[in-house]
Amino acid sequence: MDDVILLSDNGIAVGVLAKDEVHTTQTPLHLAFSCHITDSDGRMLVTRRALGKKTWPGVWTNSFCGHPRPGEDMLDAVRRRAQEELGVALTSIRLVLPDYRYRAVDASGIVENEICPVHVAVIDGRLDPDPDEVSEWAWVGTEDLAEAIERTPFVFSPWLREQLPLLRAHGEMRR
């Protein structure tokens, strides 16, 4: 099990804790990342979290998320997690929302409490998702996705609901 980097309220690393001990009803602030994958047509890859996931099982979300390991470069962590979760390499990665931070509580009471820089990337090759991480996936236009989120917000992760409008406002997701 990987360790997660614990953070002070101002984002300074203050320790580590095993990932399986971090996400509880009292989740401490920690470092994570989100990544949104786009294709040449400007569509975005959304994934449905596997039903066995501890937090937000079965909800649709961005392409993938993860946590950098202690001492691991953030872009290396994004590349590693793309391979682990989606079975794919990334051809480019851009940091687009460096200061994104959120706290959310799922239906079971488990809390996400993260400073979570947001990246946009392009993949190289076909998807081969790990079924323990991803149960379904789809390529969607961001306008269609925004409309689906507006109509059925409970189907989507809280971080996707917050990140998509920010990405669109910054001109990152145009279709």
N, C-alpha and C positions, 0 to 999 in steps of 0.2 A: 504494500500500500504506500502510495506517495505521501510525502509531507506537504502541507500547505503553509504558505508564508502568512503569518499573522501580522496585522498592521495596527499602528496607533491611529487615532482619529485624524491626524494630519498626514497619513500615508507612509509613515516611517516603519520599516520592518522591525518587529519587536520579539519575534520568535517563530517557532514552527509547531505544527500539530499534525498528527496523522489525519489524512483526508476523511477517513471513516469516523473520526471523532469530532470533526469540525461542524458538519451540517446537522444541527440539532435544533431544539426549540430556543436555544440560547447561543446561536452561532456568533462567534466573534468576527470582527471585521478582518477580512483577509484579501489577498491578491488573486485575481482571476483574469480572464480575457474572454471576449466574444469575437467570432469571426463570421463574416457574411461573404459567401462565395457568389460571384456573378459569372455569367457566361458572355459570349461575344454578342448575344442579342440583348444584353442588359437585364436579363432575368436573374432572379436570386434563387439560390437553393435554400429551401426550408426543409427541416427534418422534424419528424415526430419522435419524441423521446420514447425509448423502450418502456414497456409497462413495468419492468423490474427496477427502474431508476428510483433512487431514494427520494429525490425531489422532483416535483412536477412530472410524474410518470404519465405518459400518453399524450402530453400536450405538444402542439406544434411550436417550433422555435426557429431561431436563426440556424445557420448551417452547422456550427458546432461551437462549443465552449470548452474551457479547461482552466487549469491552474499551472503556472510555471513552478517548477521544482526549485528548491533553494539553490541559488548559484546559477540557475539556468537563464540564459538570455531569453527575453520575451519572444522574439521572432523565432528562435529555435523551439520554444515551447509551442508556438502556434503550428509550426511545421510538424512537430512530433505528434501533436494531438490530431491534426488532419489525417495523418497516416494511421494512427491508432483507431480513431472513430470512424473515418470514412474510407480508409484504405487508399488514399490518394495523396499525391505530391502537389504542392502549390508552386505556380510559376511566378507569382508576384504577390506581395503582401504590402498593404499600406495601412499605417496607423491613422485613423480618421477621427476618433473621439477619444483622445488620450485621458480625459478627466472624468469619464463616465463612472458613476457610482450609484448603487441602488441597494435597497433593502426591501425584501418581499417575504411574505409568509404564505406557504401553500396550505391546502385544505387539511393536511395532517398536522399542521402546526410547526413544521420544519421551516427554518428561516434561511434565506440567502442574504448575506450581508457582505457586499464586495465592492472593492475598487476594481473596476473591470474595463480596462482600455479596450476599445472596439476597433477591429481591423476589417478591411475589405481585401479579398484575395481572388485569384483566378486559379482553377485547378488544371493539372496536367494529367490526363487520362480519365478512365472510367471510374465511377464510384463503386466501391465494394464495402459498404458499411458493416460495422460490427453489430450483429443483431442484439447484443446486450446493451448497446448504446442507442441504436436507431431502429425503429420499427417500420417506418415509411419515409419517403422523401419525394419532393416535387420541385420542378423549376417553375417559378411564377413571376409574373410581372408585378412590380412593386405597387402599381395602382390597384391591381386586383387584390393584392395582399392587404393593402391599407383598407380597402372596402370590406374584406372579410374580417379583419380585426375590429373594425367599427361595428359590424353586425353581430359578431360572436366573440367578444373579447375573452371569454372564459376558455376558449379553445386554444389560446396562444399563451406562451410564457410572458410573465410581466416584463422581463427585460426586452423581449422582442417588441412588445407593445410600446415601450418607451424609446427604444433605439431607432425603430424605423422612421418615425417622424423627424428625429434629429438627423439621421442620415440623408433623408430627402431634403431637409432644409439646408444642409451643407452641399447639396448637389451631387451626392454620392450615388443615389439610387434614383434614376430618372424615369424608368418605364413603369 
